């Protein structure tokens, strides 16, 4: 009898010890803020908020008309960070208005084409501020001479580069003031697809008037008798008081791209992400300029992979010689613009292994294999959403680790120790002590409550409410006894634990 009593006592003590361990473990779990690593985790944030049609400036376009310049801003919803690395993406479209080509789908060539929306959404989920930006479009691909076509394209690139710089100044002015978009002005990347990548590269590399005036291929040399500038005139930096409308609305070429909207702050950025882009001449890539991470298909039918003449799609008429992804990378390496932090990072299994260059292999993958459209497109006949998403995944796996190193990004938890304290300051549980009900609220941010779980002092769950999206939730007592309880508040930016006493 005595032995039985001792056994029962031991069993009771063991159960109490086990319950205590479970309770301690539960408290540890409750105290954790569950978050993934910013920038490197594909789904560090569950939701994305989009600010659409933000006007960042205005400028005179190809037709001599003043037009607004707009962008869409993609943000990680509920993010508490006050500064985020920012990636500006610029769409493809050959510098022509969307829908202007009878052979191209109408969904192509604007800031809301499928690839731009998907890439920006994925970047925002990782914790970036992502921006899909448009710019002035227009030139005459049907011009009757090669020289006029060359002038048309370099002027289109120049106008777009000015607009890009105006957009960056707009973001820097916001960062210094209202800070609506939480841009880290020291960690700005400009990326783009095809013609958009031309803009990203030239906004960095084409930064001196002398770079254009010294190259014969970008000067008027034909000496046509009518409606034509004097022989030797640069194709940009027109000094004529009233140039023909077809030359476009070109502001004076000032070193550093100071022309355009939002004067005041600088317009530099730190990294270029070129997807199928090219530079007008590799001599424009100089030491000390932004690193360029390139992705390009050797079979690209629109932009040469190496140095060659780019032609008008459809007619095949020559425009001008440019240098694509491979030669851009070769020159960037030669002048020391690819930092040592990524020169040893090379997961490209090809004989032509260059750091900061990702090749899209195969004849069918030369042009935008990461995009899909609302109709057939001869430049990308195999286009489909499923195929494009696989390519975007590959692109992210290549680009993100390199961007992290180049920009020295902090990829620690989305909410670290300081951020946990910040989250706790936004979440309130009241009244406390409580008698009939408890309110849980978040205030002052775009943070949202997605649910709660309530535990008693032993760690046993006694109530829950999930799949919500509210700023205020009331918890009914529903017969719970007096004592200490723990409310695990779940938000779209992590979880936090709060104590509450029931009287």
N, C-alpha and C positions, 0 to 999 in steps of 0.2 A: 504493500500500500504506500509505504514511504517512497519506494523507488518509483512507483507510478507517478506520485506527486512531483518528484524531482524532474522526471521526463516531461511531464506536462509543462512545468515551469520553464524548462529549457526551450521547449517548442514555442512557448509564448514569447519568450525573450528573443528567439530567432526571428519570429514573425515581426516583432516590433522593430528589430534592427533592420530587417529587410524593407519594411515600410519606410523607415527613416532614410535608408539609402535611395529608395525610389523618390521620396520627397526632395532630397537634396539634388538628385539628378534632374527632377522636374524644375526645380528652381534654377539650376544651371541652364537648362534649355530655355526657360522663360526669360532669362537675363540676356540671352544672345539676340543680336539684331541680325536677322538672316538677310544677307545681301551678297551679291556676286561682285567680281572684280570689274571696276569701271574700265571701259575701252576694250578689254580683251575678252570679256564674256559676251557671247552673242545676245544673251537675254538678261543683261544686268538690270534692265528696267522692263517692266511688263507692258507698259503703255507709252504711247507717243502722242504728244500734243503738237498741232500744226497751226502756225499763224500764216494765213494765206494772203497773197496779193499785197505784200508790204511794199510801198513805194519808197525806193531808196534814192531816187534822183530823177533827173530828166535831161534829155540831150537831143540835138538835131540829128535826124536819121538820114539815110541814103537819099530819100526823096526831098530833103530840105525841110522836113516837118519836125517840130518838137514833140517828142513822145515821152511818156512816163517810163521809168525803169523799175521793174518789180522783182520781188523774190518771195519764196515761201520758206519759212523757218520751221524746222522740225526739232522738237525738244523732248528729252526724256520726261515724261509726266511725273510729277511729284518729286523731282530732283531738288535737293536742298543746297546743292553747290551754287556758289555765287560766281564761279568762273569755270568754263568748260573749254577744252580744246575744241576747235571749230573747223569743219570741213565744208568748203563751198564747192558745189558741183555745178558744172556748166554743160548743157545739153549739146547734142550733135545737131546736124541739119544743114551743113555746108553753107552756113551764114545766110540761108534763105528762109523766108517766113514759112511756118508750118502749113502744109497743104498747097504750097505754090507749085510743087512738082507733080505732074499727072501720074508719074510712075512710083511715087512714094506714098505710104499710108499717112493719113491725116494725123494719126497719133504720134508721129515721129517729128522730132525737131522742135520741141518746146520743153519748158521746165517741168511739165507734168507727164512726160512720156514715161513708159512703164519702168525703164531702167532707173531713171532719176528718182522716181517715187520710191522704188524698192530699196535702192542704195541708201537714200537719205533716211528712210524708215529704219533700216538695219543699223545705220550709224547712230541714230538717236537712241535706239534700244541699248546700244553699247555705252551710252553716256556722253556722246558728242553733241554739240549743237551742229546740226547739219542744215545746209542751205542750198536750195535749188534756185539758181539765179538765171534770169534772162538778160539779154543785152540787145543793142541795136542790130537789126538784121538788114540784109540787102546788098546786092552787088549785081553786076550783069554778066552771068556766065555765057551769054550768047554774043558778047562783044566780038567784033569781026577780026581783031588782031590779038596775037599773043600778048603784046605789050599792054594793051588795054585790059585784058583779062588779068594779067599780073598786077596791074595797078588796082583793079577792082578788089582782088582778094586781099592784098596787103592793107588796103584802106579798111576793108571790113574787119580784118584782124586788129588793126589799130583802134578802130572805134570800140570794138568789144573789149580790148584791153583797158582803154580809158574807163569804160563802164565798170569793169571789174574793180579797178582802183577806186572809183567813186563808191562802189558798194562796200569795200573794205573800210573806207573812211567813214561811211555811214555807221558801220558796226562799231568802229572805235569811238565815235562820238556818243553812241548809245552806251557803250561800256563805261565811259567817263561820266555819264549822266544818269538816266533812268535805269540803265542796266537791265532792260527787258529780256535780252537774249543771252545774257550770262557768258559773253564771249571772252575767252582768254586771249587778249590781243597779242600775246607773245607766242601763241601756238595756233597759228592759222595755216591751214592747208588749202590749196586751190587745186581741184581736180576737174576732169572733164572727159567726155567721150568724143573722139574724132575731132570735129571743128572746135568743140568745147575744150579739148585738150590743147589745141593750138593756142587758145586764149590763155589757158593756164601757164603754158610755157612762155609765151611772148610777154605776158604781164610781168614776168621775171626777167627774161633775157633781153627783150627789146626795150632798153631803158636809156638809150642815148641817141640824140639826133644824128650823130656821126655814124652810127651803125647802119643807117639807111642811106645817107648821102654818099658813103664811100663805095657802095656796091652798084655796079652797072645794071644788074638785073632788076633793081628797084629804082631806076631813074628812067625818065622819058628820053629815048634816044632816036626814035623813028622820025621825028620831025614832020608829022602829018601837017598839011597846009591849013586846016580849019579846025576850030574848036579844040585846040591842043596846046599844052604848055610848051615853053621854049625847050630846046634840046638841053639835056643835062639836068632838068628840074627833078628833084626827088618826088617819088610817087606819094609820099606823105610829107607833112610840113609845107603845105601849099601856101605860098605867100601872096597869091593873087587876091585882090580885094573881093572879086565876085567870080569865083570859079564855077564852072558848069555844075548843075545839080548832080550830074552823074558821078562827080568826084566825091560826093558825100559831104556831110557837115563836119569837116576836120578842124578841130581846135588846134592851135599852134602846138608843135611838138616841144614840150619842155622836159628837160631831164628829170626823171623821177615821176613822170606821169602826174603832174600837179594840176593839169587841166581837168575840168569837169565839175560835178556837183560835190558838195560837202567839203569845202576847203577848210583846212585847219590841221587835222591830224595827219600823220604819215599814212602811207598805203602799202607798206611792205608786208610780206607774208613769209612763212618759214619753210614751206615744203610744197612741191608740185607733184601731183598724181596724174600722169599722162596716160590715158587709155586710148591708144590709136591716134596719137597726135604727132606733130612734127614741128620743126623750127625752120624759119625762112632761110637761115644760114647758120652753120655751126660756129662761125666766128662770133656770133652774138652771145654764145655761152662762155662766160668769163669766170675766172676764179673769184670766189667769195659770194657768188650768187646762190640762189636756193638749190638744194638737192632736188633731183628729179627721179622719182620712181616711175618707171615706164612699164606698160603692158601693151603688147602689139602683136598682131598676127602677120607673119611674113607674107601671107596670101591676101592681105588687105587690098581690095580693088580700088579704094578711094585715096589712101595715103600710103606712100611707099615706106617699107620697113627700113630701108637704108637711105642713101641719097640718090634721088631720081626726080624726074619731072612729074608733078601731079597734074592730072588731066580732069577735064569736066566730065562728070558722070553722064553717060548717055551719048554724048557726041564724041568723046575721046579727044577733044581739042586741048592742046597744051596750055597750061597756065604758067607755072614757074617751077624751078627746081627747089625742092625742100629736102630736109633730112628727117627721117622717121626715127622710131624708137631705138633701133640698134645704134645708129650713129649719134643720136642724142646722148645715149648712155656712154658710148666710147669717149666722146668729148668731155662729158661731165667727169668721168674718171680721170681723164688726162689732166684736167685743170684742178683736180682735188676737191670737187664739189660733192662727191659721194663719201660721206663720213666713214671712218674706219669702223664705227660701231655696226655697220651693216655690210662692209665689204667681205666679211667672212661668212655672212648668212647667205647661203646659196642652195636652194632646194630645186633648182631648175636642172633636170637630168639630161641636158643636151650638151653636145660637144661645144656649142657656142654659149659657154656659161659666163655670163656677166652679172655681177651683183646689181641689184636694182633694175633688172629687166626680166619680165615674165612674158614668155611667148605663148600665143594662142596657136596651137598646132592644127594643121589640116586645112585643105582648100575651102571647106565649108565654114570654117571658123575665122576667116580673115576679118570680117566686119561685124562688130557688135554681137558676138555670140551670147552676150549677157542681156540682150534686149528682146522684147517681143512687141507686136504691133496689132492694130485693129484690122489688118489686111495683109495681103501678100506683099513681099518686098524683094525685088530681084537682088539687091545687095546682100540680103540675109535670108535666102530661101528656106533654110531649115529652122527658122525662128519658131520657138514655142516657149511658153512660160516655164514648163518643167525643165527644159534644157537651160534656159537663161538663169534660173535660180541655182542650178548646179554650178554654173560659171561664176555667178556672184559669190557663192560660198568659197570657191577656189580663190577668187580675187581678194576676198577679205582675209583669207588665211595667209596670203602672200603679203598684202599691203600692211595690215594692222601691226604685226610684230616689227616691221621696219619703221613704220611711223612712230611707234612707241619709243624706239631707240633714237631716232633722229630728233624727235621733239622732247625727249626725256620726260615722258608722261608718267604720272603717278597712277599706277594700276592697282593700288591697294583697294581694300573693300570700298564699295560705294559709300557705305556709312562706317567710318572708323570710330575710334573712341570719342573724338571731338564731335563727330557727326551723331553718335548715339546720344550724347548730351543735348545736341541741338534738336534731335527728334523728340526726346523726352520733353523739351521745353515747349514744343508745339502741341503735345497731346495732353489734354486735361481730363481728369476723372473727378466728378463732383455730383452731389455733396459728399463729403467724407469727414466724419462718419455719415452713413446713410441709413434710412429706415425703410422706405418703400421701394425706391428705385435708385439707379446710378446712371448718370449721363457720361458719355464719352464723346469728346469733341476735339477737332483740330481747327486751328485758326491761323490766319495770317499768311498762308501759302496756298499753293495748288495741291497740297497733300490731301489724300482722300482715305477715309476709313473703309477697309474692305471686309472687316469682320472682327469678331472677338471670341475669345474662349475664357471661361471663368473657372478657377480652381480653388478648392478649399485648402486648409492648412496641411492636409496630408498629401496634397498633389493630385487629388481626384478631380477630374473635370465634372463640373456641376451644371454648366450652361454653355451654350455656343450659339453664334449667329454668323454665318459666312456668306460669301458671294454678295456683298453689299458694295455700294459706292456712295458714301454719305459723308457730310461734314459733322453730323451729330447723330448719335445712336443712344437710345435709352435702354437700360437693362432692368427688367422687372425682377424684384426679389423672389417672387414665386415660391414662398414657403421656406426659403433658406434660413437656417438658424443664425443666431448671433455668432460673431467671431471674425477672425481675419481671413480675407480672401485675396486672391491675386487675379487681376484682369489682364490678360494678354491681348493687347490691342494690335490688330493687324492692319497695316496700311500698304499703299502701293509702293512704299519705299522701305519696307521692313517692318519688324515687329518690336514692340516695347512692352515691358511689364510695369503695371502700376498696382500698389497695394490699396485695399479699401476695407474699412471696418463696417460691419453691419450691426446696428444696435437692436 
